[in-house]
Structures are given as structure tokens and as C-alpha cells.
Amino acid sequence: MRRFPLTLFCVALTWYLCLFKPPHTPLDGIGGVDKFVHFLMYCGTCSVLWFEYHRGGFRTALGLRLFLGVLAPIAMSGIIELCQAYLTTTRSGEWADFFANSLGVLAAFCASLLWQRYRRAA
């Protein structure tokens, strides 16, 4: 936990942002902006995770990295969507949100792999 403080902060912030009552903004009328925000939130959180991973000099097997850096955030996303659907009255769980979240996680993982390849070549 001490090696990933920014990641833990981002995860806590994600939980808070996904479960509180959202304010109305002028962007509410723009279709798809919500999905873009979901993508950015998960891509940003997982990018921070991979930044801290690479900065810490960790060397773990690809399977463990896939589990902790891809599957766990996607599972968290699904749990949050279920919490929104069944535990709140001001939010709704949507498959499209889950898909956008998953794309954000995968984009951050791909960027991490590219970064790792770049660093090895340098």
C-alpha cells in the first residue's frame, strides 16, 4: 500500500465520484460525454497505477500484472455499476459505462506495455 499511494487515492476518488449524487452541468445535454468521463477516469487511475509500478521497479509475471492491473479494475468497475444500480437512488448502472470503464483500463495497460517496450529499447 505504501508503494501505490496515488493509485489508492485515485481508487477512493473513483468510488466517491461514482456513488455521490452528480451535480447538473451544461455538459449534461451532450450525448456520450458521460461515457468519455468514465473512460478518462479509469484510464487515468490505471495510468497512475502503471506509473507507480514502473517507477517502483517492480518485475512481476505478466499473468499477475494482467490480474492486478486489468482484471481487478474491470471487476471493480462492474461492482461499482451494480452498487449504482442497486444501492443508490440517484445513479444507475449501465452496461455502456462498464464498457467505457473497461476500455479505459485496457488503454492504460496498452500504454504501459508501449512504455515498457520503449524503455527497454532505450
MMTF fields as JSON, N, C-alpha, C and O atoms, coordinates in Angstrom:
{
  "mmtfVersion": "1.0.0",
  "mmtfProducer": "UNKNOWN",
  "numBonds": 487,
  "numAtoms": 488,
  "numGroups": 122,
  "numChains": 1,
  "numModels": 1,
  "chainsPerModel": [1],
  "groupsPerChain": [122],
  "chainIdList": ["A"],
  "bondAtomList": [4, 2, 8, 6, 12, 10, 16, 14, 20, 18, 24, 22, 28, 26, 32, 30, 36, 34, 40, 38, 44, 42, 48, 46, 52, 50, 56, 54, 60, 58, 64, 62, 68, 66, 72, 70, 76, 74, 80, 78, 84, 82, 88, 86, 92, 90, 96, 94, 100, 98, 104, 102, 108, 106, 112, 110, 116, 114, 120, 118, 124, 122, 128, 126, 132, 130, 136, 134, 140, 138, 144, 142, 148, 146, 152, 150, 156, 154, 160, 158, 164, 162, 168, 166, 172, 170, 176, 174, 180, 178, 184, 182, 188, 186, 192, 190, 196, 194, 200, 198, 204, 202, 208, 206, 212, 210, 216, 214, 220, 218, 224, 222, 228, 226, 232, 230, 236, 234, 240, 238, 244, 242, 248, 246, 252, 250, 256, 254, 260, 258, 264, 262, 268, 266, 272, 270, 276, 274, 280, 278, 284, 282, 288, 286, 292, 290, 296, 294, 300, 298, 304, 302, 308, 306, 312, 310, 316, 314, 320, 318, 324, 322, 328, 326, 332, 330, 336, 334, 340, 338, 344, 342, 348, 346, 352, 350, 356, 354, 360, 358, 364, 362, 368, 366, 372, 370, 376, 374, 380, 378, 384, 382, 388, 386, 392, 390, 396, 394, 400, 398, 404, 402, 408, 406, 412, 410, 416, 414, 420, 418, 424, 422, 428, 426, 432, 430, 436, 434, 440, 438, 444, 442, 448, 446, 452, 450, 456, 454, 460, 458, 464, 462, 468, 466, 472, 470, 476, 474, 480, 478, 484, 482],
  "bondOrderList": [1, 1, 1, 1, 1, 1, 1, 1, 1, 1, 1, 1, 1, 1, 1, 1, 1, 1, 1, 1, 1, 1, 1, 1, 1, 1, 1, 1, 1, 1, 1, 1, 1, 1, 1, 1, 1, 1, 1, 1, 1, 1, 1, 1, 1, 1, 1, 1, 1, 1, 1, 1, 1, 1, 1, 1, 1, 1, 1, 1, 1, 1, 1, 1, 1, 1, 1, 1, 1, 1, 1, 1, 1, 1, 1, 1, 1, 1, 1, 1, 1, 1, 1, 1, 1, 1, 1, 1, 1, 1, 1, 1, 1, 1, 1, 1, 1, 1, 1, 1, 1, 1, 1, 1, 1, 1, 1, 1, 1, 1, 1, 1, 1, 1, 1, 1, 1, 1, 1, 1, 1],
  "groupList": [{"groupName": "MET", "atomNameList": ["N", "CA", "C", "O"], "elementList": ["N", "C", "C", "O"], "formalChargeList": [0, 0, 0, 0], "bondAtomList": [1, 0, 2, 1, 3, 2], "bondOrderList": [1, 1, 2], "singleLetterCode": "M", "chemCompType": "L-PEPTIDE LINKING"}, {"groupName": "ARG", "atomNameList": ["N", "CA", "C", "O"], "elementList": ["N", "C", "C", "O"], "formalChargeList": [0, 0, 0, 0], "bondAtomList": [1, 0, 2, 1, 3, 2], "bondOrderList": [1, 1, 2], "singleLetterCode": "R", "chemCompType": "L-PEPTIDE LINKING"}, {"groupName": "PHE", "atomNameList": ["N", "CA", "C", "O"], "elementList": ["N", "C", "C", "O"], "formalChargeList": [0, 0, 0, 0], "bondAtomList": [1, 0, 2, 1, 3, 2], "bondOrderList": [1, 1, 2], "singleLetterCode": "F", "chemCompType": "L-PEPTIDE LINKING"}, {"groupName": "PRO", "atomNameList": ["N", "CA", "C", "O"], "elementList": ["N", "C", "C", "O"], "formalChargeList": [0, 0, 0, 0], "bondAtomList": [1, 0, 2, 1, 3, 2], "bondOrderList": [1, 1, 2], "singleLetterCode": "P", "chemCompType": "L-PEPTIDE LINKING"}, {"groupName": "LEU", "atomNameList": ["N", "CA", "C", "O"], "elementList": ["N", "C", "C", "O"], "formalChargeList": [0, 0, 0, 0], "bondAtomList": [1, 0, 2, 1, 3, 2], "bondOrderList": [1, 1, 2], "singleLetterCode": "L", "chemCompType": "L-PEPTIDE LINKING"}, {"groupName": "THR", "atomNameList": ["N", "CA", "C", "O"], "elementList": ["N", "C", "C", "O"], "formalChargeList": [0, 0, 0, 0], "bondAtomList": [1, 0, 2, 1, 3, 2], "bondOrderList": [1, 1, 2], "singleLetterCode": "T", "chemCompType": "L-PEPTIDE LINKING"}, {"groupName": "CYS", "atomNameList": ["N", "CA", "C", "O"], "elementList": ["N", "C", "C", "O"], "formalChargeList": [0, 0, 0, 0], "bondAtomList": [1, 0, 2, 1, 3, 2], "bondOrderList": [1, 1, 2], "singleLetterCode": "C", "chemCompType": "L-PEPTIDE LINKING"}, {"groupName": "VAL", "atomNameList": ["N", "CA", "C", "O"], "elementList": ["N", "C", "C", "O"], "formalChargeList": [0, 0, 0, 0], "bondAtomList": [1, 0, 2, 1, 3, 2], "bondOrderList": [1, 1, 2], "singleLetterCode": "V", "chemCompType": "L-PEPTIDE LINKING"}, {"groupName": "ALA", "atomNameList": ["N", "CA", "C", "O"], "elementList": ["N", "C", "C", "O"], "formalChargeList": [0, 0, 0, 0], "bondAtomList": [1, 0, 2, 1, 3, 2], "bondOrderList": [1, 1, 2], "singleLetterCode": "A", "chemCompType": "L-PEPTIDE LINKING"}, {"groupName": "TRP", "atomNameList": ["N", "CA", "C", "O"], "elementList": ["N", "C", "C", "O"], "formalChargeList": [0, 0, 0, 0], "bondAtomList": [1, 0, 2, 1, 3, 2], "bondOrderList": [1, 1, 2], "singleLetterCode": "W", "chemCompType": "L-PEPTIDE LINKING"}, {"groupName": "TYR", "atomNameList": ["N", "CA", "C", "O"], "elementList": ["N", "C", "C", "O"], "formalChargeList": [0, 0, 0, 0], "bondAtomList": [1, 0, 2, 1, 3, 2], "bondOrderList": [1, 1, 2], "singleLetterCode": "Y", "chemCompType": "L-PEPTIDE LINKING"}, {"groupName": "LYS", "atomNameList": ["N", "CA", "C", "O"], "elementList": ["N", "C", "C", "O"], "formalChargeList": [0, 0, 0, 0], "bondAtomList": [1, 0, 2, 1, 3, 2], "bondOrderList": [1, 1, 2], "singleLetterCode": "K", "chemCompType": "L-PEPTIDE LINKING"}, {"groupName": "HIS", "atomNameList": ["N", "CA", "C", "O"], "elementList": ["N", "C", "C", "O"], "formalChargeList": [0, 0, 0, 0], "bondAtomList": [1, 0, 2, 1, 3, 2], "bondOrderList": [1, 1, 2], "singleLetterCode": "H", "chemCompType": "L-PEPTIDE LINKING"}, {"groupName": "ASP", "atomNameList": ["N", "CA", "C", "O"], "elementList": ["N", "C", "C", "O"], "formalChargeList": [0, 0, 0, 0], "bondAtomList": [1, 0, 2, 1, 3, 2], "bondOrderList": [1, 1, 2], "singleLetterCode": "D", "chemCompType": "L-PEPTIDE LINKING"}, {"groupName": "GLY", "atomNameList": ["N", "CA", "C", "O"], "elementList": ["N", "C", "C", "O"], "formalChargeList": [0, 0, 0, 0], "bondAtomList": [1, 0, 2, 1, 3, 2], "bondOrderList": [1, 1, 2], "singleLetterCode": "G", "chemCompType": "PEPTIDE LINKING"}, {"groupName": "ILE", "atomNameList": ["N", "CA", "C", "O"], "elementList": ["N", "C", "C", "O"], "formalChargeList": [0, 0, 0, 0], "bondAtomList": [1, 0, 2, 1, 3, 2], "bondOrderList": [1, 1, 2], "singleLetterCode": "I", "chemCompType": "L-PEPTIDE LINKING"}, {"groupName": "SER", "atomNameList": ["N", "CA", "C", "O"], "elementList": ["N", "C", "C", "O"], "formalChargeList": [0, 0, 0, 0], "bondAtomList": [1, 0, 2, 1, 3, 2], "bondOrderList": [1, 1, 2], "singleLetterCode": "S", "chemCompType": "L-PEPTIDE LINKING"}, {"groupName": "GLU", "atomNameList": ["N", "CA", "C", "O"], "elementList": ["N", "C", "C", "O"], "formalChargeList": [0, 0, 0, 0], "bondAtomList": [1, 0, 2, 1, 3, 2], "bondOrderList": [1, 1, 2], "singleLetterCode": "E", "chemCompType": "L-PEPTIDE LINKING"}, {"groupName": "GLN", "atomNameList": ["N", "CA", "C", "O"], "elementList": ["N", "C", "C", "O"], "formalChargeList": [0, 0, 0, 0], "bondAtomList": [1, 0, 2, 1, 3, 2], "bondOrderList": [1, 1, 2], "singleLetterCode": "Q", "chemCompType": "L-PEPTIDE LINKING"}, {"groupName": "ASN", "atomNameList": ["N", "CA", "C", "O"], "elementList": ["N", "C", "C", "O"], "formalChargeList": [0, 0, 0, 0], "bondAtomList": [1, 0, 2, 1, 3, 2], "bondOrderList": [1, 1, 2], "singleLetterCode": "N", "chemCompType": "L-PEPTIDE LINKING"}],
  "groupTypeList": [0, 1, 1, 2, 3, 4, 5, 4, 2, 6, 7, 8, 4, 5, 9, 10, 4, 6, 4, 2, 11, 3, 3, 12, 5, 3, 4, 13, 14, 15, 14, 14, 7, 13, 11, 2, 7, 12, 2, 4, 0, 10, 6, 14, 5, 6, 16, 7, 4, 9, 2, 17, 10, 12, 1, 14, 14, 2, 1, 5, 8, 4, 14, 4, 1, 4, 2, 4, 14, 7, 4, 8, 3, 15, 8, 0, 16, 14, 15, 15, 17, 4, 6, 18, 8, 10, 4, 5, 5, 5, 1, 16, 14, 17, 9, 8, 13, 2, 2, 8, 19, 16, 4, 14, 7, 4, 8, 8, 2, 6, 8, 16, 4, 4, 9, 18, 1, 10, 1, 1, 8, 8],
  "groupIdList": [1, 2, 3, 4, 5, 6, 7, 8, 9, 10, 11, 12, 13, 14, 15, 16, 17, 18, 19, 20, 21, 22, 23, 24, 25, 26, 27, 28, 29, 30, 31, 32, 33, 34, 35, 36, 37, 38, 39, 40, 41, 42, 43, 44, 45, 46, 47, 48, 49, 50, 51, 52, 53, 54, 55, 56, 57, 58, 59, 60, 61, 62, 63, 64, 65, 66, 67, 68, 69, 70, 71, 72, 73, 74, 75, 76, 77, 78, 79, 80, 81, 82, 83, 84, 85, 86, 87, 88, 89, 90, 91, 92, 93, 94, 95, 96, 97, 98, 99, 100, 101, 102, 103, 104, 105, 106, 107, 108, 109, 110, 111, 112, 113, 114, 115, 116, 117, 118, 119, 120, 121, 122],
  "secStructList": [7, 6, 6, 7, 2, 2, 2, 2, 2, 2, 2, 2, 2, 2, 2, 2, 2, 2, 2, 1, 7, 7, 7, 7, 7, 4, 4, 4, 4, 1, 6, 6, 2, 2, 2, 2, 2, 2, 2, 2, 2, 2, 2, 2, 2, 2, 2, 2, 2, 2, 2, 2, 2, 2, 2, 6, 6, 7, 7, 7, 7, 2, 2, 2, 2, 2, 0, 0, 0, 0, 0, 2, 2, 2, 2, 2, 2, 2, 2, 2, 2, 2, 2, 2, 2, 2, 2, 7, 1, 1, 7, 7, 7, 7, 2, 2, 2, 2, 2, 2, 2, 2, 2, 2, 2, 2, 2, 2, 2, 2, 2, 2, 2, 2, 2, 2, 2, 2, 2, 2, 2, 7],
  "xCoordList": [0.822, 0.0, 0.867, 0.483, 2.033, 2.909, 3.526, 3.935, 3.6, 4.228, 3.262, 3.69, 1.974, 0.97, 0.017, -1.198, 0.537, -0.36, -1.251, -2.423, -0.734, -1.557, -2.644, -3.764, -2.312, -3.299, -4.434, -5.607, -4.087, -5.12, -5.995, -7.207, -5.39, -6.169, -7.124, -8.293, -6.634, -7.482, -8.623, -9.743, -8.348, -9.402, -10.467, -11.662, -10.045, -11.008, -11.816, -13.028, -11.158, -11.847, -12.835, -13.931, -12.462, -13.367, -14.62, -15.73, -14.45, -15.618, -16.522, -17.742, -15.911, -16.709, -17.451, -18.657, -16.742, -17.361, -18.463, -19.419, -18.333, -19.336, -20.564, -21.593, -20.481, -21.614, -22.299, -23.377, -21.717, -22.376, -23.367, -23.319, -24.26, -25.255, -24.548, -24.017, -24.544, -23.818, -24.568, -25.798, -23.838, -24.499, -24.88, -24.316, -25.821, -26.186, -25.2, -24.857, -24.75, -23.796, -24.296, -25.189, -23.737, -24.137, -23.79, -24.335, -22.889, -22.497, -23.496, -23.353, -24.51, -25.49, -26.215, -26.618, -26.381, -27.112, -26.301, -26.859, -25.01, -24.154, -24.147, -23.741, -24.588, -24.653, -23.273, -22.38, -23.098, -21.851, -20.774, -19.749, -20.977, -19.941, -19.725, -18.607, -20.778, -20.675, -19.745, -18.929, -19.869, -19.021, -17.56, -16.655, -17.331, -15.978, -15.367, -14.186, -16.164, -15.693, -15.339, -14.315, -16.16, -15.864, -14.552, -13.713, -14.38, -13.14, -11.938, -10.955, -12.016, -10.905, -10.617, -9.459, -11.675, -11.488, -10.722, -9.794, -11.101, -10.431, -9.08, -8.148, -8.957, -7.66, -6.682, -5.518, -7.148, -6.292, -5.87, -4.694, -6.814, -6.499, -5.506, -4.535, -5.744, -4.844, -3.514, -2.497, -3.493, -2.221, -1.368, -0.153, -2.011, -1.288, -0.762, 0.371, -1.579, -1.138, 0.115, 1.091, 0.089, 1.241, 2.441, 3.578, 2.206, 3.316, 4.016, 5.243, 3.229, 3.822, 4.486, 5.506, 3.907, 4.5, 5.887, 6.86, 5.967, 7.244, 8.248, 9.442, 7.775, 8.656, 9.258, 10.408, 8.477, 8.952, 9.899, 10.485, 10.068, 10.988, 10.512, 11.331, 9.212, 8.672, 8.907, 8.885, 9.126, 9.245, 8.356, 8.746, 7.172, 6.247, 5.853, 6.008, 5.349, 4.913, 3.74, 2.955, 3.639, 2.572, 1.195, 0.293, 1.025, -0.261, -0.68, -1.849, 0.245, -0.07, -0.384, -1.295, 0.38, 0.105, -1.267, -1.992, -1.63, -2.957, -4.058, -5.085, -3.832, -4.848, -5.006, -6.117, -3.9, -3.972, -4.185, -4.814, -3.673, -3.738, -4.828, -5.115, -5.454, -6.515, -7.807, -8.845, -7.728, -8.947, -9.519, -10.735, -8.669, -9.172, -9.862, -10.944, -9.289, -10.01, -11.313, -12.295, -11.324, -12.561, -13.609, -14.786, -13.186, -14.12, -14.633, -15.819, -13.74, -14.164, -15.206, -16.181, -14.992, -15.931, -17.313, -18.337, -17.319, -18.597, -19.285, -20.504, -18.512, -19.081, -19.656, -20.733, -18.957, -19.456, -20.751, -21.692, -20.81, -22.037, -23.207, -24.333, -22.948, -24.003, -24.417, -25.603, -23.447, -23.758, -24.606, -25.553, -24.265, -25.045, -26.481, -27.426, -26.634, -27.964, -28.826, -30.031, -28.205, -28.997, -28.889, -29.718, -27.881, -27.699, -27.908, -27.876, -28.119, -28.351, -29.68, -30.195, -30.203, -31.439, -31.152, -32.03, -29.935, -29.592, -28.695, -28.377, -28.285, -27.397, -28.0, -28.881, -27.522, -27.976, -26.758, -25.812, -26.788, -25.722, -26.025, -27.149, -25.019, -25.225, -24.114, -22.952, -24.491, -23.505, -22.558, -21.374, -23.058, -22.212, -21.139, -20.007, -21.482, -20.489, -19.425, -18.231, -19.868, -18.929, -17.992, -16.793, -18.532, -17.716, -16.7, -15.536, -17.131, -16.216, -15.128, -13.962, -15.502, -14.521, -13.488, -12.286, -13.965, -13.075, -12.126, -10.95, -12.634, -11.768, -10.682, -9.542, -11.038, -10.045, -8.952, -7.774, -9.338, -8.37, -7.45, -6.233, -8.027, -7.232, -6.311, -5.183, -6.78, -5.932, -4.712, -3.601, -4.916, -3.793, -2.819, -1.605, -3.341, -2.467, -1.642, -0.447, -2.276, -1.55, -0.475, 0.637, -0.81, 0.185, 1.347, 2.497, 1.053, 2.103, 3.023, 4.242, 2.438, 3.253, 4.134, 5.298, 3.573, 4.364, 5.494, 6.615, 5.188, 6.21, 7.332, 8.515, 6.946, 7.926, 8.803, 10.016, 8.205, 8.981, 9.921, 11.072, 9.443, 10.268, 11.458, 12.58, 11.215, 12.291, 13.341, 14.531, 12.917, 13.871, 14.735, 15.92, 14.124, 14.865, 15.864, 16.879, 15.57, 16.437, 17.673, 18.494],
  "yCoordList": [-1.192, 0.0, 1.257, 2.278, 1.186, 2.362, 2.651, 3.782, 1.648, 1.835, 2.373, 2.758, 2.402, 2.852, 3.876, 3.705, 4.944, 5.891, 6.666, 6.894, 7.07, 7.819, 6.94, 7.395, 5.69, 4.756, 4.558, 4.579, 4.367, 4.185, 5.427, 5.318, 6.594, 7.833, 7.884, 8.237, 7.534, 7.554, 6.546, 6.829, 5.379, 4.37, 4.883, 4.749, 5.467, 6.029, 7.151, 7.236, 8.001, 9.094, 8.55, 9.091, 7.498, 6.876, 6.359, 6.583, 5.666, 5.172, 6.334, 6.271, 7.382, 8.53, 9.151, 9.386, 9.416, 10.069, 9.227, 9.766, 7.925, 7.053, 6.835, 6.376, 7.153, 6.88, 8.121, 8.002, 9.31, 10.506, 11.028, 10.635, 11.911, 12.49, 13.522, 14.513, 13.285, 14.209, 15.531, 15.547, 16.623, 17.917, 18.04, 17.357, 18.9, 19.166, 20.163, 21.158, 19.887, 20.759, 21.074, 20.39, 22.093, 22.385, 21.252, 21.193, 20.357, 19.251, 18.1, 17.153, 18.167, 17.085, 16.841, 15.714, 17.881, 17.75, 17.138, 16.798, 16.992, 16.438, 14.922, 14.379, 14.25, 12.796, 12.168, 12.578, 11.183, 10.441, 11.036, 10.394, 12.247, 12.862, 12.05, 11.979, 11.444, 10.607, 9.416, 9.064, 8.812, 7.651, 8.078, 7.345, 9.258, 9.78, 10.032, 9.759, 10.55, 10.784, 9.459, 9.362, 8.447, 7.124, 6.587, 6.076, 6.703, 6.259, 6.974, 6.334, 8.299, 9.081, 8.741, 8.673, 8.527, 8.228, 6.911, 6.843, 5.885, 4.596, 4.566, 3.935, 5.232, 5.309, 6.087, 5.706, 7.159, 7.942, 7.174, 7.177, 6.519, 5.742, 4.626, 4.436, 3.901, 2.794, 3.304, 2.628, 4.473, 5.067, 5.403, 5.202, 5.911, 6.192, 4.895, 4.84, 3.851, 2.532, 2.077, 1.66, 2.157, 1.69, 2.599, 2.13, 3.9, 4.813, 4.42, 4.333, 4.185, 3.799, 2.422, 2.174, 1.54, 0.211, 0.332, -0.238, 1.071, 1.21, 2.029, 1.727, 3.056, 3.878, 3.068, 3.281, 2.136, 1.309, 0.212, -0.456, 0.007, -1.011, -2.44, -3.353, -2.644, -3.984, -4.859, -4.369, -6.119, -7.108, -8.28, -9.127, -8.323, -9.407, -10.096, -9.54, -11.292, -12.069, -11.374, -10.672, -11.581, -10.958, -11.337, -10.499, -12.579, -13.02, -12.238, -11.875, -11.978, -11.204, -9.756, -9.15, -9.208, -7.838, -7.745, -6.775, -8.751, -8.757, -8.835, -8.167, -9.658, -9.797, -8.502, -7.994, -7.976, -6.8, -5.494, -4.574, -5.402, -4.142, -4.049, -2.965, -5.199, -5.182, -5.794, -5.135, -7.045, -7.72, -7.126, -6.977, -6.788, -6.219, -4.868, -4.661, -3.939, -2.684, -2.879, -2.18, -3.831, -4.09, -4.685, -4.335, -5.584, -6.148, -5.056, -5.028, -4.151, -3.038, -2.187, -1.736, -1.976, -1.206, -1.864, -1.196, -3.176, -3.899, -3.82, -3.663, -3.928, -3.825, -2.429, -2.288, -1.407, -0.035, 0.142, 0.763, -0.395, -0.276, -0.982, -0.484, -2.135, -2.82, -2.013, -1.934, -1.414, -0.564, 0.632, 1.014, 1.215, 2.344, 1.919, 2.66, 0.74, 0.274, -0.123, 0.132, -0.746, -1.338, -0.65, -0.889, 0.2, 0.806, 2.318, 2.925, 2.926, 4.368, 4.651, 3.839, 5.807, 6.234, 7.342, 7.715, 7.867, 8.976, 8.55, 9.369, 7.297, 6.806, 5.557, 4.927, 5.204, 3.97, 3.235, 3.855, 1.937, 1.126, 0.87, 0.518, 1.05, 0.877, 0.021, 0.125, -0.822, -1.623, -0.74, -1.056, 0.357, 1.262, 1.899, 2.093, 2.224, 2.755, 1.703, 2.003, 0.469, -0.626, -0.813, -1.026, -0.734, -0.88, 0.255, 0.013, 1.495, 2.649, 2.512, 2.802, 2.075, 1.854, 0.818, 1.015, -0.281, -1.359, -0.889, -1.251, -0.086, 0.461, 1.354, 1.345, 2.122, 2.964, 2.14, 2.485, 1.049, 0.153, -0.452, -0.49, -0.92, -1.548, -0.543, -0.883, 0.689, 1.724, 2.006, 2.148, 2.087, 2.329, 1.156, 1.358, -0.07, -1.239, -1.259, -1.549, -0.952, -0.905, 0.182, -0.024, 1.331, 2.402, 1.956, 2.302, 1.196, 0.677, -0.277, -0.231, -1.138, -2.068, -1.323, -1.673, -0.302, 0.503, 1.228, 1.303, 1.758, 2.443, 1.462, 1.791, 0.276, -0.731, -1.107, -1.261, -1.252, -1.568, -0.424, -0.658, 0.809, 1.983, 2.053, 2.323, 1.812, 1.877, 0.786, 1.022, -0.393, -1.467, -1.138, -1.471, -0.476, -0.121, 1.007, 1.114, 1.831, 2.987, 2.62, 3.487],
  "zCoordList": [0.0, 0.0, 0.0, -0.571, 0.638, 0.674, -0.679, -0.943, -1.541, -2.842, -3.899, -4.987, -3.592, -4.549, -3.935, -4.029, -3.304, -2.627, -3.596, -3.295, -4.731, -5.692, -6.291, -6.522, -6.539, -7.067, -6.067, -6.44, -4.815, -3.786, -3.656, -3.468, -3.754, -3.724, -4.915, -4.757, -6.104, -7.301, -7.196, -7.621, -6.636, -6.459, -5.496, -5.763, -4.382, -3.42, -4.063, -3.866, -4.821, -5.509, -6.535, -6.685, -7.233, -8.206, -7.524, -8.007, -6.398, -5.656, -5.241, -5.394, -4.72, -4.287, -5.469, -5.391, -6.554, -7.706, -8.333, -8.891, -8.245, -8.853, -7.985, -8.482, -6.702, -5.817, -5.264, -4.681, -5.424, -4.917, -5.957, -7.123, -5.529, -6.444, -7.323, -6.821, -8.632, -9.51, -9.674, -9.733, -9.746, -9.98, -11.451, -12.306, -11.735, -13.124, -13.699, -13.06, -14.905, -15.572, -16.982, -17.484, -17.623, -19.004, -19.976, -21.078, -19.572, -20.441, -20.429, -21.203, -19.557, -19.465, -20.784, -21.071, -21.581, -22.838, -23.967, -25.01, -23.78, -24.827, -24.706, -23.678, -25.736, -25.719, -25.685, -26.426, -24.833, -24.77, -23.886, -23.658, -23.38, -22.543, -21.267, -20.757, -20.76, -19.56, -19.818, -18.965, -20.972, -21.296, -21.442, -21.044, -22.01, -22.147, -20.773, -20.557, -19.848, -18.48, -17.824, -17.148, -18.007, -17.446, -18.013, -17.271, -19.324, -19.954, -19.343, -18.969, -19.241, -18.698, -17.243, -16.831, -16.469, -15.049, -14.865, -14.059, -15.597, -15.445, -16.139, -15.643, -17.27, -17.937, -17.055, -16.931, -16.453, -15.566, -14.333, -13.97, -13.689, -12.49, -12.8, -12.068, -13.864, -14.203, -14.739, -14.585, -15.36, -15.784, -14.565, -14.57, -13.534, -12.28, -11.692, -11.215, -11.723, -11.247, -11.987, -11.364, -13.304, -14.087, -13.912, -13.934, -13.739, -13.466, -12.168, -12.116, -11.123, -9.84, -9.932, -9.289, -10.727, -10.92, -11.565, -11.069, -12.664, -13.375, -12.566, -12.57, -11.881, -11.055, -9.922, -9.539, -9.385, -8.271, -8.696, -7.845, -10.0, -10.483, -10.256, -10.149, -10.183, -9.959, -11.185, -12.314, -10.971, -12.035, -11.646, -10.843, -12.216, -11.917, -13.21, -14.298, -13.082, -14.235, -14.922, -14.285, -16.221, -16.997, -16.459, -16.428, -16.037, -15.513, -14.279, -14.145, -13.39, -12.183, -12.545, -11.982, -13.491, -13.931, -14.584, -14.368, -15.385, -16.007, -14.955, -15.067, -13.934, -12.891, -12.089, -11.939, -11.581, -10.704, -11.46, -10.936, -12.674, -13.4, -14.44, -14.947, -14.771, -15.785, -15.218, -15.167, -14.801, -14.35, -13.066, -12.948, -12.112, -10.852, -11.073, -10.524, -11.851, -12.096, -12.879, -12.631, -13.825, -14.563, -13.627, -13.71, -12.737, -11.754, -10.819, -10.49, -10.386, -9.535, -10.264, -9.664, -11.547, -12.347, -12.359, -12.216, -12.532, -12.522, -11.175, -11.104, -10.105, -8.756, -8.535, -7.955, -8.987, -8.84, -9.623, -9.129, -10.833, -11.627, -10.933, -10.961, -10.314, -9.567, -8.34, -8.02, -7.652, -6.498, -6.935, -6.247, -8.072, -8.572, -8.878, -8.608, -9.434, -9.821, -8.619, -8.602, -7.617, -6.539, -5.182, -4.304, -4.997, -3.677, -3.653, -2.583, -4.798, -4.836, -5.529, -6.297, -5.234, -5.914, -6.924, -7.702, -6.914, -7.804, -8.958, -9.819, -8.992, -10.052, -10.667, -10.082, -11.844, -12.478, -13.022, -13.509, -12.938, -13.502, -14.968, -15.328, -15.808, -17.246, -17.836, -17.443, -18.779, -19.49, -20.287, -20.404, -20.836, -21.626, -20.742, -21.186, -19.504, -18.565, -18.276, -18.255, -18.053, -17.789, -18.985, -18.806, -20.19, -21.394, -21.5, -21.818, -21.236, -21.28, -20.215, -20.48, -19.023, -17.956, -18.387, -18.209, -18.951, -19.387, -20.483, -20.486, -21.41, -22.456, -21.863, -22.328, -20.838, -20.169, -19.519, -19.606, -18.867, -18.231, -19.286, -19.104, -20.378, -21.434, -22.119, -22.477, -22.303, -22.915, -22.042, -22.553, -20.731, -19.821, -19.838, -19.792, -19.903, -19.95, -21.236, -21.204, -22.361, -23.636, -23.61, -24.098, -23.043, -22.922, -22.044, -22.311, -21.006, -20.124, -20.873, -20.708, -21.692, -22.47, -23.468, -23.662, -24.096, -25.031, -24.318, -24.821, -23.145, -22.359, -21.975, -22.065, -21.554, -21.167, -22.363, -22.219, -23.52, -24.724, -25.076, -25.443, -24.968, -25.247, -24.304, -24.732, -23.026, -22.016, -22.254, -22.046, -22.686, -22.962, -24.172, -24.214, -25.159, -26.371, -26.118, -26.805, -25.141, -24.872, -24.083, -23.782]
}
